[in-house]
Amino acid sequence: MVANIAHFGAMLIMGLVMTHEIPHLIGDVLMGWILLIAYIFLVACSENY
């Protein structure tokens, strides 16, 4: 999880600094939100059992 956070942070900085990296930034942010929501959902579901 820490590696993913570091990767998304690096991609955010790269996307903001290098204008040609905007598509990469959008893809990483979208993937990050999807993974975060899935992780929260899985943790919440596993606590019920």
C-alpha positions in Angstrom: 0.0 0.0 0.0 2.9 2.4 0.8 4.4 1.7 -2.6 1.2 2.6 -4.3 0.9 5.8 -2.3 4.4 6.7 -3.2 3.8 5.9 -6.9 0.6 8.0 -7.1 2.4 10.9 -5.3 5.3 10.8 -7.8 2.9 10.6 -10.8 0.9 13.6 -9.3 4.1 15.7 -9.1 5.3 14.5 -12.6 1.9 15.3 -14.1 1.8 18.8 -12.6 5.4 19.6 -13.6 5.5 18.1 -17.1 2.5 19.2 -19.1 2.9 16.3 -21.6 2.2 13.8 -18.7 -1.4 14.9 -18.1 -2.9 11.7 -19.6 -0.6 9.6 -17.4 -1.8 11.7 -14.4 -5.4 11.2 -15.2 -5.0 7.5 -15.6 -3.1 7.1 -12.3 -5.5 9.3 -10.4 -8.5 7.2 -11.7 -6.7 4.0 -11.0 -5.8 5.2 -7.5 -9.4 6.1 -6.6 -10.7 2.8 -7.9 -8.1 0.8 -5.9 -8.8 2.9 -2.8 -12.5 2.4 -3.0 -12.1 -1.3 -3.6 -9.7 -1.6 -0.7 -12.1 0.2 1.7 -15.0 -1.9 0.5 -13.0 -5.1 1.0 -11.9 -4.1 4.5 -15.4 -3.1 5.4 -16.9 -6.4 4.2 -14.2 -8.5 5.9 -15.0 -6.8 9.3 -18.6 -8.0 9.1 -17.5 -11.7 9.1 
